[in-house]
């Protein structure tokens, strides 16, 4: 329960080996961007049910005396991915599994490439790509112990995915669900990572590896083609920004729900949370009701690929708009919830280096195991992010070639007025903005130690990875009094276990102005904080 303290560098990840990969790079003189690439590569191998190089990623990055910036490493829909493509196959919606679910470019490797360009240009980055991928290659080729989380996810999804091309060969290599603690080997993925280390990350999009990927995708029935990968570049963008009573908060632009995470905290800033008992019914109710307002009035009305939005997303964080949303919150009665949430699994990680440069990072293949499709030539598991598109013409997230799908992913960063910098985030679909609000308010408003803010009992409205119910889920550690008080206000409360993985894998890092570093990992995960 103790917050980890460090001085020269610190990292956090939902798998301990990824955190250690990052901090090893920091010890060798690497910066936060280089360290995060190393962590991202490692976790794509050691936590393969949650993420991989066949998925997308987003970054929010801060350096002292410079404006924060963000990296959008999400991939657009293939040029052949049209509504007619699915109608011709008698599909009324995009299936979440199989080759036709693999319909968007995987952007994460492009994000690694752009981060390393920024590292070299602005931060003097000097470590070779081969060094940054070294741990990931080793764990893929020599094997890594299976986590209980991977075992449980494989067992839960086996019936759904076993017949999907390539899934069983990679994730059940002996024909059974790998047991926790046994060595899990991924030799073809190791060879793919070795190829990237030698040929460069651009090979994923415009080289021999790109041709292998798209040949396999096309053969299986995916609409993705080589031209889709060749046209792809990750983008450097300005993050969204919220003026908060305690400082300035940052998160990712659309197509992510970073806008919602900031709006929830902006609404809560107007509800006087600091007067409530920490982790009491008022605290939970206020954030849940702020979440409903953000989902109903911002997400469902406006949120899509920014190029298709009819308004400036930053304008939705304007004072008058947040004032109006806060005024709709009834602290005595829950707004009826019709069940409009999104599921999803992913990984969030953070790094802060000796110079105070910080990276908040999130990487995903959307649902557990993504589309389930594993390409035979590379062992890459392709994401199913594009199944969030609608096939209804005129829908805010209607499928169109070149359009980026809606993303639940959002990495958070805060700069406090007193000089502290905080990176924080979580996996867990629509649980992400809710858990971000829980962690931030506990630490920043109520002064809880950072590790307590992450470990304390959590709640989640709606669906997330591993759960499809639309209830307000709370962990049992809240106790009967809080549960009863929430029910009395009209919430449909479902009580889960004490440390339930359904609540996601959160984490947080803080740098104080004098250079003290703090870190907290989620005991619901296989994670760790690694500092020095």
Long-range contacts (C-beta under 8 A, 24 or more apart in sequence): 1-451, 1-452, 1-455, 2-449, 2-451, 3-449, 3-450, 3-451, 3-452, 3-518, 3-519, 3-520, 4-451, 4-518, 4-519, 4-520, 4-521, 4-529, 4-531, 5-516, 5-517, 5-518, 5-519, 5-531, 6-517, 6-518, 6-519, 6-531, 6-532, 7-515, 7-516, 7-517, 7-531, 7-532, 8-354, 8-517, 8-531, 8-532, 9-35, 9-351, 9-352, 9-353, 9-354, 9-517, 9-531, 9-532, 10-351, 10-352, 10-509, 10-517, 10-518, 10-519, 10-529, 10-530, 10-531, 10-532, 11-35, 11-39, 11-349, 11-350, 11-351, 11-352, 11-509, 11-519, 11-529, 11-530, 11-531, 12-349, 12-350, 12-507, 12-508, 12-509, 12-519, 12-520, 12-521, 12-527, 12-528, 12-529, 12-530, 13-39, 13-43, 13-347, 13-349, 13-507, 13-521, 13-527, 13-528, 14-43, 14-47, 14-50, 14-347, 14-348, 14-349, 14-427, 14-505, 14-507, 14-521, 14-522, 14-525, 14-526, 14-527, 15-42, 15-43, 15-46, 15-47, 15-147, 15-347, 15-525, 15-526, 15-527, 15-528, 16-526, 16-527, 16-528, 16-530, 17-42, 17-43, 17-46, 17-135, 17-139, 17-144, 18-42, 18-43, 18-46, 18-47, 18-347, 18-349, 19-349, 19-521, 19-527, 19-528, 19-529, 19-530, 20-135, 20-528, 20-530, 21-135, 21-136, 22-349, 22-351, 22-530, 23-530, 23-531, 23-532, 24-135, 25-127, 25-131, 25-132, 26-351, 26-353, 26-354, 26-532, 27-532, 28-127, 28-131, 29-126, 29-127, 30-125, 30-127, 30-132, 30-353, 31-119, 31-123, 31-124, 31-125, 31-353, 31-355, 31-357, 32-61, 32-351, 32-352, 32-353, 32-357, 32-358, 32-359, 33-61, 33-115, 33-116, 33-118, 33-119, 33-123, 33-125, 33-357, 33-359, 34-116, 34-119, 34-125, 34-127, 34-132, 35-351, 35-353, 35-359, 36-115, 36-349, 36-351, 36-359, 36-361, 37-112, 37-115, 37-116, 37-132, 38-131, 38-132, 38-133, 38-134, 38-135, 38-136, 39-349, 39-351, 39-361, 40-108, 40-112, 40-349, 40-361, 40-363, 41-112, 41-132, 41-133, 41-135, 41-136, 41-193, 42-135, 42-136, 42-139, 43-347, 43-349, 43-363, 44-108, 44-136, 44-363, 45-136, 45-139, 45-140, 45-144, 45-186, 45-189, 45-190, 45-193, 46-139, 46-144, 46-147, 47-147, 47-149, 47-150, 47-347, 47-526, 48-150, 48-170, 48-171, 48-186, 48-381, 49-149, 49-150, 49-153, 49-154, 49-171, 49-345, 49-368, 49-369, 50-149, 50-153, 50-345, 50-346, 50-347, 50-364, 50-365, 50-368, 50-427, 51-108, 51-346, 51-347, 51-363, 51-364, 51-365, 52-108, 52-365, 52-370, 52-380, 52-381, 52-383, 53-106, 53-108, 53-109, 53-192, 53-193, 53-204, 53-380, 54-106, 54-108, 54-365, 54-370, 54-375, 54-380, 54-381, 54-382, 54-383, 55-106, 55-107, 55-108, 55-363, 55-364, 55-365, 55-366, 55-370, 55-382, 55-383, 55-385, 56-104, 56-106, 56-107, 56-108, 56-111, 56-363, 56-364, 56-383, 56-385, 56-407, 56-409, 57-107, 57-108, 57-111, 57-112, 57-361, 57-362, 57-363, 57-364, 57-409, 58-111, 58-252, 58-256, 58-258, 58-361, 58-362, 58-407, 58-409, 58-410, 58-411, 59-111, 59-115, 59-359, 59-360, 59-361, 59-411, 60-239, 60-250, 60-251, 60-252, 60-359, 60-360, 60-411, 60-412, 60-413, 60-423, 61-115, 61-118, 61-357, 61-358, 61-359, 61-360, 61-413, 62-250, 62-357, 62-358, 62-359, 62-413, 62-415, 62-421, 62-423, 63-122, 63-123, 63-355, 63-356, 63-357, 63-358, 64-355, 64-356, 64-357, 67-238, 68-239, 68-250, 68-413, 68-415, 69-118, 69-236, 69-237, 69-238, 69-239, 70-236, 70-237, 70-238, 70-239, 70-250, 70-252, 70-253, 71-111, 71-114, 71-115, 71-118, 71-234, 71-235, 71-236, 71-237, 72-107, 72-111, 72-234, 72-235, 72-237, 72-252, 72-253, 73-107, 73-108, 73-110, 73-111, 73-112, 73-114, 73-234, 74-104, 74-107, 74-255, 74-256, 74-385, 74-404, 74-405, 74-407, 74-409, 75-104, 75-105, 75-106, 75-107, 75-110, 75-232, 75-385, 75-404, 76-104, 76-105, 76-228, 76-232, 76-305, 76-401, 76-402, 76-403, 76-404, 77-103, 77-104, 77-386, 77-389, 77-399, 77-400, 77-401, 77-402, 77-403, 77-404, 77-405, 78-103, 78-104, 78-105, 78-222, 78-223, 78-224, 78-225, 78-228, 78-401, 79-223, 79-225, 79-227, 79-228, 79-401, 79-402, 80-223, 80-224, 80-225, 80-401, 81-223, 81-224, 81-386, 81-399, 81-401, 82-399, 82-400, 82-401, 83-391, 83-393, 83-398, 83-399, 85-223, 86-391, 86-399, 87-391, 91-391, 92-391, 93-387, 93-390, 93-391, 94-386, 94-387, 94-389, 94-391, 94-399, 95-387, 96-367, 96-371, 96-384, 96-387, 97-160, 97-161, 97-164, 97-367, 97-371, 97-372, 97-384, 98-164, 98-165, 98-221, 98-371, 98-372, 98-373, 99-165, 99-217, 99-220, 99-221, 99-222, 99-371, 99-373, 100-221, 100-222, 100-223, 101-370, 101-371, 101-372, 101-373, 101-384, 101-386, 101-387, 102-217, 102-220, 102-222, 102-224, 102-370, 102-371, 102-373, 102-382, 102-383, 102-384, 102-386, 103-222, 103-223, 103-224, 103-386, 103-387, 103-389, 104-224, 104-383, 104-385, 104-386, 104-404, 104-405, 105-224, 105-228, 105-229, 105-232, 106-204, 106-380, 106-382, 106-383, 107-232, 107-234, 108-363, 109-196, 109-201, 109-204, 109-205, 110-201, 110-204, 110-205, 110-232, 110-233, 110-234, 111-234, 112-201, 113-201, 113-202, 113-234, 114-233, 114-234, 114-235, 114-236, 115-359, 116-201, 118-236, 123-355, 123-357, 129-196, 129-197, 129-200, 129-201, 130-197, 130-198, 133-193, 133-194, 133-196, 133-197, 134-197, 136-193, 137-190, 137-193, 137-194, 137-197, 138-190, 140-185, 140-186, 140-187, 140-189, 140-190, 140-193, 141-185, 141-186, 141-187, 141-190, 141-191, 142-185, 143-183, 143-184, 143-185, 144-183, 144-184, 145-180, 145-181, 145-182, 145-183, 145-184, 146-178, 146-179, 146-180, 146-181, 146-182, 146-183, 146-184, 147-180, 147-526, 148-180, 148-526, 149-501, 149-525, 149-526, 150-178, 150-180, 150-184, 151-177, 151-178, 151-179, 151-180, 152-501, 153-345, 153-368, 153-369, 153-466, 154-178, 156-368, 156-466, 157-368, 157-369, 157-372, 160-372, 161-369, 161-372, 164-371, 164-372, 164-373, 165-220, 165-373, 165-374, 165-376, 166-373, 166-374, 166-375, 166-376, 166-379, 166-381, 167-369, 167-372, 167-373, 167-374, 167-381, 169-374, 169-376, 170-374, 170-379, 170-381, 171-369, 171-374, 186-379, 187-379, 188-377, 188-378, 188-379, 189-378, 189-379, 189-380, 191-378, 192-378, 192-379, 192-380, 204-229, 205-229, 205-230, 205-232, 206-230, 209-378, 212-375, 212-377, 212-378, 213-375, 213-377, 213-378, 213-380, 215-377, 216-375, 216-376, 216-377, 216-378, 217-373, 217-375, 217-382, 220-373, 220-375, 222-373, 222-382, 239-413, 240-313, 240-314, 240-317, 241-314, 241-317, 242-266, 242-317, 243-319, 244-269, 244-414, 245-269, 246-414, 246-416, 246-417, 246-444, 246-445, 247-414, 247-415, 247-416, 247-417, 247-418, 247-420, 248-414, 248-415, 249-412, 249-413, 249-414, 249-415, 249-440, 250-412, 250-413, 250-414, 250-415, 251-410, 251-411, 251-412, 251-413, 252-409, 252-410, 252-411, 253-306, 253-313, 254-303, 254-304, 254-305, 254-306, 254-309, 254-313, 255-303, 255-304, 255-305, 255-306, 255-404, 255-405, 255-406, 255-407, 256-407, 256-408, 256-409, 256-410, 257-299, 257-303, 257-406, 257-407, 257-408, 257-409, 257-410, 257-430, 257-432, 257-433, 258-410, 258-411, 258-412, 259-298, 259-303, 259-313, 259-316, 259-317, 260-291, 260-294, 260-295, 260-298, 260-299, 260-303, 260-410, 260-433, 261-410, 261-412, 261-432, 261-433, 261-436, 261-437, 262-317, 263-290, 263-293, 263-294, 263-298, 263-316, 263-317, 263-322, 263-325, 264-290, 264-291, 264-294, 264-433, 264-434, 264-436, 264-437, 265-436, 265-437, 265-440, 265-441, 266-317, 266-322, 266-326, 267-293, 267-294, 267-322, 267-325, 267-326, 267-329, 268-437, 268-441, 269-322, 270-322, 270-323, 270-326, 271-326, 271-329, 271-331, 273-441, 273-445, 274-445, 274-446, 278-442, 278-446, 278-448, 279-442, 279-456, 279-457, 279-478, 279-482, 280-482, 280-485, 281-481, 281-482, 281-485, 281-486, 281-489, 282-331, 283-441, 284-459, 284-474, 284-478, 284-482, 284-486, 285-331, 285-334, 285-486, 285-489, 285-491, 286-329, 286-331, 287-434, 287-437, 287-438, 287-441, 287-459, 288-334, 288-434, 288-459, 288-461, 288-472, 288-491, 289-329, 289-330, 289-331, 289-334, 289-335, 290-325, 290-326, 290-329, 290-437, 291-433, 291-434, 291-437, 291-461, 292-335, 292-337, 292-461, 293-325, 293-326, 293-328, 293-329, 293-335, 294-325, 294-433, 295-340, 295-341, 295-430, 296-340, 297-325, 297-328, 300-340, 300-396, 301-396, 302-396, 303-396, 303-406, 304-396, 304-397, 304-403, 304-406, 305-403, 305-404, 305-405, 305-406, 307-403, 307-404, 308-396, 308-400, 308-403, 332-489, 333-489, 333-490, 334-486, 334-489, 334-490, 334-491, 336-490, 337-461, 337-462, 337-470, 337-472, 337-492, 339-462, 339-470, 340-462, 341-429, 341-430, 341-461, 341-462, 341-463, 341-464, 341-470, 342-388, 342-406, 342-408, 342-429, 342-430, 342-462, 342-463, 343-367, 343-429, 343-430, 343-463, 343-464, 343-465, 343-467, 343-468, 344-408, 344-409, 344-427, 344-428, 344-429, 344-430, 344-464, 344-465, 345-427, 345-428, 345-429, 345-464, 345-465, 345-466, 346-408, 346-409, 346-427, 346-428, 347-427, 347-505, 348-411, 348-425, 348-426, 348-427, 348-505, 348-506, 348-507, 349-507, 350-423, 350-424, 350-425, 350-507, 350-508, 350-509, 350-519, 351-423, 351-509, 352-421, 352-423, 352-509, 352-511, 352-517, 356-421, 356-511, 356-515, 358-413, 358-421, 358-423, 358-509, 358-511, 359-423, 360-411, 360-412, 360-413, 360-423, 360-424, 360-425, 361-411, 362-409, 362-410, 362-411, 362-425, 362-427, 364-407, 364-409, 364-427, 367-465, 368-465, 368-466, 408-432, 410-436, 412-436, 412-440, 414-440, 414-444, 416-444, 418-513, 419-512, 419-513, 420-510, 420-511, 420-512, 420-513, 421-510, 421-511, 422-508, 422-509, 422-510, 422-511, 423-508, 423-509, 424-506, 424-507, 424-508, 424-509, 425-506, 425-507, 425-508, 426-504, 426-505, 426-506, 426-507, 426-522, 427-465, 427-504, 427-505, 428-460, 428-464, 428-465, 428-502, 428-503, 428-504, 428-505, 429-463, 429-464, 429-465, 430-461, 430-462, 430-463, 430-464, 431-460, 431-462, 431-464, 431-503, 431-504, 432-504, 434-459, 434-460, 434-461, 435-460, 435-503, 435-504, 435-506, 439-506, 439-508, 443-508, 443-510, 450-508, 450-510, 450-518, 450-519, 450-520, 451-520, 451-521, 453-508, 453-520, 454-506, 454-507, 454-508, 454-520, 454-521, 454-522, 455-520, 455-522, 455-523, 457-498, 458-503, 458-504, 458-506, 459-503, 460-502, 460-503, 460-504, 464-502, 464-503, 464-504, 465-502, 465-504, 466-501, 466-502, 467-502, 469-494, 473-500, 473-502, 473-503, 475-499, 475-500, 475-503, 499-523, 499-524, 500-524, 501-525
